[in-house]
Amino acid sequence: MLFQGRIRTVSQWAADGWLRREIIVKRDPDTGLPNVRDAWRVIDREGSIYNLSFVKGANVSGYACLGQPGKLKDWFLKHYPRNQVVEDQVIFEGTGRPDEYEIFTAAQWESQR
């Protein structure tokens, strides 16, 4: 199963100079998933694992907010500038295991297709 997300700013700076951001994920129109409190295990191309839950705060109809700001900080820093939020699409592809997804930037996704 595929889910699309998008990066957006939280408009707050962390003490270390990182501009905080989050990913909101589009809900599947057939299942309505994901929902607040759903938990995902997210794996990036480098093998890093992030255990995340959906939280309130998407404030966009049809979307859910993945994790709390900062939970994916290491992933963001691998792909985007520290002090600038790049409003990019993010793709989550199911691994075949329940609630486990690989995460891809839009560029990574396009390069593998």
SVG drawing of the C-alpha trace seen along z (x, -y; Angstrom):
<svg xmlns="http://www.w3.org/2000/svg" viewBox="-14 -30 37 39">
<polyline fill="none" stroke="black" stroke-width="0.4" points="0.0,0.0 1.2,-3.5 0.6,-6.7 1.6,-10.2 2.6,-12.8 3.8,-16.3 6.3,-18.3 5.3,-21.4 6.8,-23.9 6.0,-24.0 7.4,-27.6 9.5,-27.0 13.3,-26.8 15.0,-24.2 17.8,-25.3 20.4,-23.8 19.2,-26.0 17.1,-23.3 13.8,-24.6 11.2,-22.2 8.9,-20.5 6.5,-17.6 4.9,-15.3 1.2,-15.1 -0.1,-12.0 -3.1,-11.8 -5.7,-9.3 -6.7,-6.5 -10.2,-7.4 -11.4,-3.8 -10.2,-2.9 -9.8,-6.3 -6.4,-5.3 -4.2,-6.5 -5.9,-7.7 -4.7,-9.5 -2.8,-7.0 -2.1,-4.6 1.6,-3.5 4.0,-3.0 7.5,-1.6 9.2,-3.7 12.4,-2.7 14.6,-4.9 16.9,-3.8 19.9,-3.9 18.2,-1.4 17.4,-3.8 14.2,-2.9 11.7,-5.4 8.8,-4.2 6.1,-6.9 2.5,-7.4 0.0,-9.7 -1.0,-12.6 -3.6,-15.4 -2.7,-18.5 -2.8,-18.0 -5.6,-20.6 -6.0,-19.7 -9.0,-17.8 -8.2,-14.3 -4.7,-14.2 -3.2,-12.9 0.0,-14.2 2.8,-11.6 4.7,-11.8 5.7,-14.8 7.9,-17.5 11.5,-16.3 10.9,-12.6 12.1,-12.4 14.8,-15.1 17.6,-12.7 15.8,-11.7 15.1,-15.3 18.7,-16.3 19.8,-13.6 17.8,-15.1 16.9,-18.7 18.6,-21.9 18.8,-22.4 17.4,-25.9 14.9,-25.8 11.7,-23.8 11.4,-22.4 7.8,-21.7 8.2,-18.3 6.2,-15.2 7.0,-12.1 6.0,-8.6 5.4,-5.7 5.5,-2.2 4.3,0.8 6.9,3.4 4.4,6.3 4.6,6.3 1.8,4.8 2.2,1.0 5.7,1.0 6.6,-1.4 9.6,-2.6 10.0,-6.4 11.1,-8.1 11.6,-11.7 9.9,-12.6 13.3,-12.5 14.2,-9.1 10.8,-7.8 11.1,-9.1 14.7,-7.7 13.7,-4.2 10.8,-4.0"/>
</svg>
